[in-house]
Amino acid sequence: MDISGRQIGPSFVCLKINSTLLGNFQVFQSITPMGPLLQKVVHRFYAPRCFAPLMKIFICGESLMFQRDINIWNNKMFRRSPILAKEDASIKKFRMWFSQFYTLNSKPFTEATTVGW
């Protein structure tokens, strides 16, 4: 099985799976900001029609994993200089790469999380 993933900008991920047993299929994830700390996430699965039952299982699994991730995201804390294990070295590179997508108009975390009522 050959699996390759590619992130295109901050809001689009493409995952390609090529398998002699399962066939070839692709998963696309798009993330659209809807407001501060609010995003719309869409997953699209593409495979030959004969794999529809298998894709339903994959979609169910993806949904469960995504729900678990939401719980983590909703309770995370920003650390400017987090303590990382050597296996997490790519996180620092990812943060540096991702920072190019912030602008002067981007709200800081403290401002985005302040409820103004």
The 8 nearest C-alpha neighbors of each residue, nearest first, counted from 0:
[[1, 18, 17, 2, 19, 16, 20, 21],
 [0, 2, 17, 16, 18, 3, 15, 19],
 [3, 1, 16, 15, 17, 0, 4, 14],
 [4, 2, 15, 14, 16, 1, 5, 13],
 [5, 3, 14, 13, 15, 2, 6, 12],
 [4, 6, 13, 12, 7, 14, 3, 11],
 [7, 5, 12, 11, 8, 13, 4, 9],
 [6, 8, 11, 12, 5, 9, 10, 13],
 [9, 7, 10, 6, 11, 97, 100, 12],
 [8, 10, 11, 7, 97, 100, 6, 30],
 [9, 11, 30, 29, 8, 31, 12, 7],
 [10, 12, 29, 7, 28, 6, 8, 9],
 [11, 13, 6, 28, 27, 5, 7, 29],
 [14, 12, 27, 5, 4, 26, 6, 28],
 [13, 15, 4, 26, 25, 3, 27, 5],
 [16, 14, 25, 3, 2, 24, 4, 26],
 [15, 17, 2, 24, 23, 1, 25, 18],
 [18, 16, 23, 1, 0, 22, 2, 15],
 [19, 17, 0, 22, 21, 20, 23, 1],
 [18, 20, 22, 21, 17, 0, 23, 1],
 [19, 21, 18, 22, 0, 17, 23, 16],
 [22, 20, 18, 19, 23, 17, 50, 24],
 [23, 21, 18, 19, 20, 17, 24, 16],
 [24, 22, 17, 16, 18, 46, 21, 25],
 [23, 25, 46, 16, 45, 15, 22, 17],
 [24, 26, 15, 45, 14, 44, 16, 27],
 [25, 27, 44, 14, 43, 13, 45, 15],
 [28, 26, 13, 43, 42, 12, 14, 44],
 [29, 27, 42, 12, 41, 11, 43, 13],
 [30, 28, 11, 41, 10, 40, 12, 31],
 [29, 31, 40, 10, 39, 11, 38, 41],
 [30, 32, 39, 38, 33, 40, 29, 10],
 [33, 31, 38, 34, 37, 39, 30, 35],
 [32, 34, 38, 37, 31, 39, 35, 36],
 [35, 33, 37, 32, 36, 38, 111, 31],
 [34, 36, 37, 111, 33, 32, 106, 112],
 [35, 37, 34, 38, 111, 112, 32, 33],
 [38, 36, 34, 33, 35, 32, 39, 31],
 [39, 37, 32, 33, 31, 40, 30, 36],
 [38, 40, 31, 30, 32, 33, 41, 37],
 [39, 41, 30, 29, 38, 31, 42, 28],
 [40, 42, 29, 28, 43, 30, 39, 27],
 [43, 41, 28, 27, 44, 29, 40, 26],
 [42, 44, 27, 26, 28, 41, 45, 25],
 [43, 45, 26, 25, 27, 42, 46, 54],
 [46, 44, 25, 24, 26, 43, 47, 27],
 [47, 45, 24, 48, 50, 23, 25, 44],
 [46, 48, 49, 50, 45, 24, 51, 23],
 [49, 47, 50, 51, 46, 45, 52, 54],
 [48, 50, 47, 51, 52, 46, 53, 54],
 [51, 49, 53, 48, 52, 47, 54, 46],
 [50, 52, 54, 53, 48, 49, 55, 47],
 [53, 51, 55, 54, 50, 56, 49, 48],
 [52, 54, 56, 50, 55, 51, 57, 49],
 [53, 55, 57, 51, 56, 52, 58, 50],
 [56, 54, 58, 52, 53, 57, 59, 51],
 [55, 57, 59, 53, 54, 58, 60, 52],
 [58, 56, 54, 60, 59, 55, 61, 53],
 [59, 57, 61, 55, 60, 56, 54, 62],
 [58, 60, 62, 56, 57, 61, 55, 63],
 [61, 59, 57, 63, 62, 58, 56, 64],
 [60, 62, 58, 64, 59, 63, 65, 57],
 [63, 61, 65, 59, 60, 64, 58, 66],
 [62, 64, 60, 66, 65, 61, 59, 67],
 [65, 63, 67, 61, 66, 62, 60, 68],
 [64, 66, 68, 62, 67, 63, 61, 69],
 [67, 65, 69, 63, 68, 64, 62, 70],
 [66, 68, 64, 70, 65, 69, 63, 71],
 [67, 69, 65, 71, 70, 66, 72, 64],
 [70, 68, 72, 66, 71, 67, 73, 65],
 [69, 71, 73, 67, 68, 72, 74, 66],
 [70, 72, 68, 74, 69, 73, 75, 67],
 [73, 71, 69, 75, 74, 70, 68, 76],
 [74, 72, 70, 71, 75, 69, 68, 76],
 [75, 73, 71, 72, 70, 76, 69, 68],
 [74, 76, 72, 73, 71, 77, 70, 78],
 [77, 75, 78, 74, 72, 73, 79, 71],
 [76, 78, 79, 75, 81, 108, 80, 74],
 [79, 77, 81, 80, 76, 82, 75, 83],
 [78, 80, 81, 77, 82, 76, 94, 91],
 [81, 79, 78, 82, 83, 77, 91, 94],
 [82, 80, 78, 83, 79, 77, 91, 84],
 [81, 83, 80, 84, 78, 87, 79, 85],
 [84, 82, 87, 81, 85, 88, 86, 90],
 [83, 85, 87, 86, 82, 88, 81, 90],
 [84, 86, 87, 88, 83, 89, 82, 90],
 [85, 87, 84, 88, 89, 83, 90, 91],
 [88, 86, 84, 85, 89, 90, 83, 91],
 [89, 87, 90, 85, 86, 91, 83, 84],
 [88, 90, 92, 87, 91, 93, 86, 94],
 [91, 89, 93, 88, 92, 87, 94, 83],
 [90, 92, 94, 93, 89, 88, 95, 87],
 [93, 91, 89, 95, 90, 94, 96, 88],
 [92, 94, 90, 96, 91, 95, 97, 89],
 [95, 93, 97, 91, 96, 92, 98, 90],
 [94, 96, 92, 98, 93, 97, 91, 99],
 [97, 95, 93, 94, 98, 99, 92, 100],
 [96, 98, 94, 99, 95, 100, 93, 9],
 [99, 97, 95, 100, 101, 96, 94, 93],
 [100, 98, 97, 101, 96, 95, 102, 94],
 [99, 101, 98, 97, 102, 9, 8, 96],
 [102, 100, 98, 99, 105, 103, 97, 104],
 [103, 101, 104, 105, 100, 99, 98, 106],
 [102, 104, 105, 101, 106, 107, 100, 99],
 [105, 103, 102, 106, 101, 107, 100, 35],
 [106, 104, 102, 103, 101, 107, 35, 108],
 [105, 107, 111, 110, 104, 108, 35, 103],
 [106, 108, 110, 109, 111, 105, 112, 104],
 [107, 109, 111, 110, 112, 106, 77, 113],
 [110, 108, 112, 107, 111, 113, 106, 114],
 [111, 109, 113, 107, 112, 108, 106, 114],
 [112, 110, 108, 109, 35, 113, 106, 107],
 [113, 111, 109, 110, 108, 114, 36, 35],
 [114, 112, 110, 111, 115, 109, 108, 116],
 [113, 115, 116, 112, 111, 110, 109, 35],
 [116, 114, 113, 112, 110, 111, 109, 35],
 [115, 114, 113, 112, 110, 111, 109, 35]]
